[in-house]
Amino acid sequence: MRYLIPVALILAMIPARAEDKKDDGFVSIFDGKTLKGWKVSAKSGHSRASKNMSGGKWEVVDGAITGTQDIKGNGGIVITEKEFSDFEVVLEMKNDYGPDSGLFLRSNDKGQAHQAMIDYHANGNLMGVYGEGLSPGYHVRNFSFLKEVTDIKPEKVDFALPITPEKWASFWKHGEWNELRARIEGNPAKITTWIKGVKFMEYQDKVKRMDKGGIALQVHGGGDFTKEFVRYRNIRVKELSSK
């Protein structure tokens, strides 16, 4: 005897495709081809080494926003033309180990912002928080890189390091695309950061500051990093309802 299986049951057995999943509320702010919607700013302190105040060298290479110093010691920021208030931003990064960068939240053209750190170098940190150009400032990190990107040491802060140093090398994959995420809400701001879905920092600022600003990426000034690069792709943002 032959049995007919209802079409609805057959469809229910087919795995859902990624595009069929419920919208997560994030929208792309980088088209992967151009810097449309972004602008380079040379108004931060990282551009002082250049006579023409170029703000570093920013271009799109292989689908990623790619930045470096245009001349020795000269950096800057690339910032969204649109301003955001409460939001969550997620991106993928594949930077060389050496340049100092950062993900700026509520930034102005001068680079004054809440920063989710991307200090990808010895003695640096990922996804700690820093008051970039803010007064009074703040600087909170729960680990520091050693000489090698595979080695880290814990730092004593209220938000403990969620990944043990022994597991870091298997958790973080240098030379591959790794996801970073940051959320900012309220004023004084509460900042939360994640690395590859693991919460790495939660910090409550104590000072009321700017209500909104751009999202920016940094190439640090100083030193000579003209042959090393920062790379960011799949940049998306979700605006949050103000409380």
C-alpha positions, 0 to 999 in steps of 0.5 A: 500500500502506498501512503501519501505524505502531506506537502506541509510535512515535507516542507517542515522536514527541509532545513531552513536556509539562512535567508529564511531566518527571522530578521535580526534587526541588523543592517549593513553600513558597508557595501563591500565595494566603496566607502559610500556613507563613510568619510575620512577625517584628519581632525584627530590627533593621529594625523598631526604628522602629515602636512596635508592632514590626509587622515591615513590611507583608506580604501576597499580591498577584496571586500574589506575597508583597509587602512594604513598610515599614508606616510610614516607616523600619520593615521586618522579615522574613517567615520560614518556620515550617519550618527547613531545614539543607542546601537549595537555594531558587529564586524569582522576583522583581520588585521596585521599584528602591529598596528593600533586600531579601534572601533569608535562609538558615538565619535565626532570628526575629532575622534572623541569617542567611546572606544572598543579597543582593537589594539592588536599588538604587544601590550595591547588588547581587544574589546576592552574600553577606552575614553578616546579624547574624553575628559575625564577618560577611562581605560578598562581591559581584562587582558593584555597581549604578550609578544605573540598574538597567541599569548595573553595575560589576565588583568585584574578588573571587575569584569573577569577575562572569560577565556583562560590564557591556555585556551586563547590560541585555539579561541582566537585565529590570527590570519582569519576573519574574527567577529567583534561586537560592541553595544552602547546604550544610555547616557552615561553610557553602558558599553558591552563588547563581545569577541566571537559571541563571548562577552568580553567586557561590560562597563558603565561610564559615570559621566554624561557625555555625547548622546550620539555620533558616528561609528569610526575605525582608526589607524593610530598615528606614531611609529612606522606602520606604512607597510602593515594594515587593518582590515574590516568587513561585514560591518552591520549595525542595529539601532536600539530604542532609547530608554 
